Amino acid sequence: MNAPALPRWLIPRLPFFYGWVILACACCAGLSRQGGAVATLSVFVEPMTSEFGWSRTAISGAVSLGGILAAIATPMLGRFLDREGARIVLCAAVLTTGLADMALSLTFSLPMFYLLFCVARLNFAGPFDLGIYGAVNNWFVARRSFASSIATVGQMSGLVALPMIASLAMVSSGWRAGWLAIGVTVLTVGFVPVFLLMVRRPEDVGLVPDGGPIATIDRGRIALPEPSFSRAQALRTRSFWLLSLFTLLAYPVQAGVSLHQAPLLIERGLSPTVAASIVSYCSLMSGIASFGFGLLPKRVTTHWKLALAGLSLCMGTLLFGPVHGAAAGYLAATFFGLGIGGLLVIVPIAWADYFGRGSYGAIRGIALTVQVLAQAAGPLLSGVLRDATGDYDTALICFAVLAGLSVLVALLATPPERA
């Protein structure tokens, strides 16, 4: 399963750096990842709840349960990623997500829906994240920011494409055809390129990251100017815990505000159509920011980029507070979208830049558990405070405080001393 379709001897002789092929594979897997996304599920909520009589709380509970399962699985999966590479992880994630999405077309009960969507959601939150960024980080060091931003934009394209594909299929044949269309798309786009073309590390085929010349050879291993921490070493650093704390503070804001954007705007007097357009605009700004953060000059160090993302989240959250018109809504969505885009692309880069490629999966696997649990807590906090107070004002204040604290933590989260 580790051998690509292309002969290993041919890859170094190609007229271009093979890392760009790996990046293309990561983008394909990123699009397929959205088979378990909330945005994809959202187009099925109304028709499925209408047919089966489920509550909105019941159907959305599968999202949280899938996230909890991912939080349990990712620490174990990280070590496997380091040993075997992203190819097996991503092939398994694409295959099981595609088959689960297709099987959702046969749903006849709530337990069956939970079983199938939790598989897709577990893959979304754990294996896809580890596999996509693990592959990119293995093949790029100097160009890591740029490559990671491209991989993130690829995932954003899935957030646009898959809900549209499902909606078009549902127009003529209902929601069951929508799930079939999603599953077929996930398998077609994601599985074939990853299975045929993915390679674990550039060193496995006689290359080095970024396509540069081999610096030195020592006992068959290529020495590169990057840190190299084991998981045990990383856990003993101040940087590990500060990055984890940043994640714990920032990701509830990202998930909690995102999920409740539309109802918040509608409660403030905006029409559902305008509210939906603001949500879409926020996603567009996230995609732009994902690319823009990757193009920031190297003198803007990683912890400053994290601080900038946290500051944008804080400003966007505060600006949602006084929204009572479309213009104010678009302004808030601008800052919030920029913050989300920065968060999605810079956090995986930070773990690789700080601790190196050798144990990225093992280290990121622990950190991803914190991230997934934080993302699960945000929507719950927002919903509970909304039900208790009758509006979203208290929730927005709490999220703004969390985002503000994340800025302070980011400024303290400087790189550890190289191991």
Helices and strands as residue ranges (DSSP letters): G 11-13, H 19-33, G 34-36, H 38-52, H 56-84, H 86-103, G 104-106, H 110-125, H 127-139, H 144-173, H 175-186, I 187-191, H 192-197, G 202-205, G 209-211, E 216-218, E 221-223, H 231-235, H 238-259, H 261-267, H 272-294, H 302-320, H 326-355, H 360-389, H 393-412
